[in-house]
Amino acid sequence: MQAAPLRATSATNPALPLPSVTGALRAVEAVLMRGGQRTARRNAWTSVLEDRRRAKDRHEAEYVLEAAATSRPHAT
């Protein structure tokens, strides 16, 4: 007698649910990005956030300088 082919469904073994796509991707990422690669990714994201902060500061400074250059002197 030949065994029935196994299918990757939860109906085959309800005690063992199939992993979600997200969970599987995170598991693969954890294996591939051990140690230095994970640190490099974290550093890259920190750099992106810092660049955004600097761009915001630059925009605010430009706004203040432009407002100061166009405003009329107040009589005191």
C-alpha positions, 0 to 999 in steps of 0.5 A: 500500500502506498501512502497518500501524498502530503499536502501543505494544508492545515487540514492535513495536520490541524495541530500544526498551522501553516506559517504566514508569508510574513512569518516566513519572510521574517524567518528568512531575514533573520537567517540571512541578516545575522550580525553585521548585516542587521547592524548595517541595516539599522545604521542605514535606517538611522541615517535616513531618519537623520537626513529627514531631520536635517531636511526639515531643519533646513526647510524651517531655517529657509522659511525663517530667513525668507520671512525675515528678508521680506518683512518690513521694519517695525517702527518702535 
